[in-house]
Amino acid sequence: MTSFLNTAFSQTVSSFDEVHHGVLAAAGNGLGDFIRKKGGDADRVFETCGVDPALMGRPTQSLSLTNYCHLMEEAATNSGNGNFGLHYGKQFLPQNLGLIGYIGLASPTLGDALLNVASDFQWHQHDTLTRFVKRENLWHFEYQVRHGAITKKRQDAELSMGMILNIVRSALGSKWAPQEINFEHYRPEQAHEHEQIFNAPVWFEQPYNSIVLSTKDLMHPMPGYEPVLLTVMRETIRRLNRHNVPQSFPEQVRAIIRIMLPHDSFSLEKISEKMAITPWTLQRRLKEEGVTFLSLVDLVRQEMAVDYMKQTHLTISDITFMLGYSEVCALSRAFRRWFGMSPRAWRKNYAANIHS
């Protein structure tokens, strides 16, 4: 048995009694050390986010996805590095990603690797869309967190695209460059680093986070192809999910609302269509949970507004559009209802508190 296979088996679970309810802890492999390397206080970051740092050394243990995304955002804030997730993803080797990493590495070709990872990612991380699809003449590996309680997802998106990039480069070499990279979130202040790291055009405020490849790349063999290992890893990652705990129906609706808010077609009808149910069914099921569609929309807007307002390079007009409002005055009315002040006054108070 090869050393590659031995290493992979050594990271396989010995017990399947744990309830996997978010993301496998392998996604945080080496995170504490990386936070320290970037000048942050790792102990404080983990404590703030309610995460036991010992989990990071146990790749098949389960970590709440909300806590994980919070952990990445807090690491960026604590270290003062806005591109923390980008840098963390750049150095994240596929074999350190645990089961899902080995599923990619052990596949026969790069095309198979990306298809297998996209298919099995649901077992590595819940409440997340991953798919490998052809659009016109190019192939897109698409990624999107769909958990209703998660507002801030930038750091996770950037590290995830870095992880996928490294799976591709394990086959095509460290100098390989994608056709383009797409991110859902707004363009950050240090966006020039993204094009340097990916060595490709990078677009922001796109429908999905994605890495784009040409068809000719997909036929390249994976250097670590191991059919037995591939079978074992795929079986193992499924067994970890025997006791999956899904998010609640209101959380599912919140997730779709957050994704669709900036689109002109945003409506109850469009949300229900996205969820493959009728508008009446959507409203009835929300009522059974003690909430309404409009109250969820308002809650999501308020959460997103706070996040966007902290990004000083975003104008009030930008935020108006990103929250699905047609006019700035509508956003101003919402802010007065939520916080008792205008958006500009809120931002002024926030800046004063940060520098006090």
N, C-alpha and C positions, 0 to 999 in steps of 0.2 A: 504494500500500500504506500503511495507516495506521501512525502512530508506534507504536501498540500492537503491531502485527504486526512492525514492524522491530525493536523491543526484544526481542520473543520470539525472533525468528530469530537475533539476535546472541548469545543464550544457548544456542543449539543446538550440539550437538557437531560437531566437524570430523573426528573419528576415532572408530572403534568398536572399537579393538583392546584396550581395557582390560577386565579381568575385573571385572564388578560383583558384589560378594560381600556386600553389607550394606545400606547406605543411601546414596543419592546425596548428595554433599557439600553440595548446595544447602540441605539441612536445617540446616546450621550457618552459614548466611549471616549475617555480621556478629557472630558469637558472641564473638570476641575483644574487639571494642569493647564489647559489652554486658557482658561480665565485668568489664572495667575500669570501666565506668559504675557498676556495682553495688559497686565497691570491692575487687574481686578481683585476683589476680595471674594474668593470662591466660597468660603464658609458662609459669608454673609448672603451671597446670592442664593445658595441652596436653602438657607434658613428662611429667607424672605419668601421663597416660593414653596415652602413646605415639602421639600424633596430630601430624602435621605441620600447623601452622596455615595454611600456604599452600594446603592442600586446600580450605579454606573459601571461597576465591576462585575455585574451579574447579568449578562446579555439577554437572557431569556426571561428575566423578571419583567413585570408590567409596571408602566409608569403612566399616570394620568396624562392624556394628551393636552388638556388645558394647563396642567402644571408644567409640562414640557415646553410648550410654546411660551408660557410666562417666564420660564427659566432662561430661554434664549434671549428674550427681550430684556430681562433684568441684567443678564450678562453684558449685553451691549451698553446699557445705561451705566452699570457699575464700573465697567472698564473704560468708559468714555470713548468707545470705538463703535461708531454708527454702523460700520460694515463688519461687525463681529461675526454674524452668521456666514457671510461671504468668505471670510478668512478661515473660519472653522471648517466649512465645507471643502475649501481648496485642499486642505491637508488630510481630509478624511478618506483613508484607504478603504476600498470595498470590503476587504476581509475583516475590517474592524466593525462593519455594520452587522455582523452576525449572520443569522440565517438568510435574510433577504439578500445580503451581499454575496454569499456563497451560491445562492440560487442563480445569480447573474454570472458569477465567475465560472461555475461548473457547466454552463450551457454550451451547446456545440458551436453556435455562431453568435456574432454580436446581435443580429436581428432576433434570434431566439432568446438571447439574454434579456434584451429590453422587453420583449413580449412576456417572458416569464416573470420578470420583476414587476411589470405593470399588472399582470394577472394576480400575483401572489401578494402584492403590497397591502391588500385589504386585510391580510392576516398579520402583517408586521405592524400596521398602524390603522386603527379604526377611524370611521367617519371622515374618510379621505378618498377622493377620486384620483385614480391613476389609470391612464390608458396610453397605448401606443398605436397611433392611427396615421394613415396616409392622407395628406391634404394636398391636392394637385400632384406635384411631382416630388414632394418632400415628406419625410416622416417626422412626426411630432410625438415626443414623450411628454405627456401633459400631467400636471400635478396640481391638486387643489384641496386644501383642508376644508371640510364641510361640517364643522362642529359649531352649533349655535352659540356656545358660550365663549368662543374664541374670537376676540376682536383684533388683536395684534398678531399678524402672521408673517411679517416681512422677514425676520431673521430666520425663521423656519423655512420659508420659501427659498431663500438664497443658499442656505446650507444644503437643502435637498437637491437643488439643481447642481451644486458642486459635487455632491455624492454621485449623482447620475453621470455627470461629466467624467468622473474618475473611473466609473465602470466602463465607459466607452473608451477612455484612454488606456485602460488595461489591455485592450485589444489593438488599438490603433496607434498607441504611442503617446508620450507626454506632450508632443507638439501638435497633436491633432486639434483642429478648431471646428466647432459646429457652424452651421449655416447662419444661425441666429439664436438668441436667447430671449425669452419673453417672461415678464413678471406682471402679476396682477397689481402690485402696489404702485404708489406714486414714485416718481423719480427722486431718489435721495440726493443730498447735497454732494456726496462724494461718488457720484455715478461713474466718473472716469475710471475708477478702479475696477468696475465690473467688466468693461470692455478689455482692460488689460489682463484680467484673470481668465476670462473666457476666450479671449483672442477672437472676438466675434462681435457683430452689431448686437446691442442690447436694447430692447424696447420695454417701456413701462406702461402701466395702466391698460394691460391686455386682458382678454377674457380668462386666460389660464397662465399659470407658470409652465413654461415648456422649454425644451431643448430640441433643436431642429437639425435633422441629419439628411444626407442624400442616400438614395437607394443603394448606390455602389458600396457604401460603408458597411451595409448590413450583412454582406456575404463573408466578411472577414471572420476567420475562426477565433474562438476564445482560447487563449493559451492554457487555461486551467480546466479544459473540458474533462469532466469526470461523470459519466452517466450514473454510476451507483450513488455517488455523493449527491447528485442533483435529485435523484429519487428520494433519498433519505431526508434531505433538507426540506423538500416540498411537503413530504409527509409530516415531518416534525412541526413545521410552522402551522400546519392545519390543526394538529393535535393540541397545540397551545390555545386554540380558540374554541375549544369545546364548550366553555362557559362564558362566551362573549356576552357582555352587558351593553346593549345598545343605548344610544342617547334617547331622551324622551321625544315625543312628537313635537312639542313646542320648540325644543332645541333644533330639531331638523328643519322646522319652518324658519327659525331665526337664521340658520346657516344659509338657506336659499335667499332669504331677504337681503342678507349682507352682500351676497354675490351679485344680485340683480339690481340693487338700488341705483347705481349710476346709469342704468340703461333707460332710454326713452320709453320702452315698452313695459316698464315696471308696473304691475297691477296685481290684484288678487287673482285674476284669471290666469295671468302668466305664471305666477308662483304655483298655483294648483296644477297647471299644465306641466310645469317642470317636475312636479312630484307625482305626476300620473294619477291624479285624483280630481274629482269635480270641485268647483269652488264651494258648493254646499257641504260636501264631505269635509273639506278643510276647515270650514267655519264650525261645523258640528263637533269635530274632534278637538278643536281648540277650546270650545265652550265646555266640553267634558273635562278639560284640564284646568278650567277656571280662568282662561285668558281669551282675548279677542285678537283678531288679525291686526287691527289698527293699533292696539296697545303694544304688540310685538314690533311693529314697524317703528313706532315712536321710541321704544327702548333701544332698538338697534341703532337708530339715528343718533340718539343721545350718546351711546357708547362710542360710536365711530367719530362723532363730532369732537369729543374730548381728545381722542387720539390724534385726529388731523390738526386740531388747533395747536397742539404742542409742536407741530412741525412748522417752524416759522417761515420756511420758504414757500409754503402753500398760502395763496391769497384767500381772502374770504370768498371771492367769486369761485375759485377752484373748489373750495370745500362745499359751497352751495351745490355745484354740479355733482360732486362725488357722493353727496347725500341724497341725490334724487330730487332736489328742489329746483323749480324753474326760475325763481327769483330770489335775490339776496334778502328781500324783505320777509320772505317766508322763513328763511333761516333765522333772521333776527327775532321774529315772533316766537319761534321755537326756543331760542336761547333765553329769552325773557321768561318764558314759562318754566324752563328747566332750572335756570340758575339766577333768575331775577336781574339779568343784565344783558347788554348787547354782546355780540361776538367779539368786537374790538375791546370792550371793557374786560371781558373774560380773559382774553389773551394778554392784556396789560397787567392784570392781577397775577396771572400765572408767571409772567416774566419777572415781576417784582418778587414773588415768593421764591423763585429759583435762585435769584441773586442776593436774597437777604441773608 
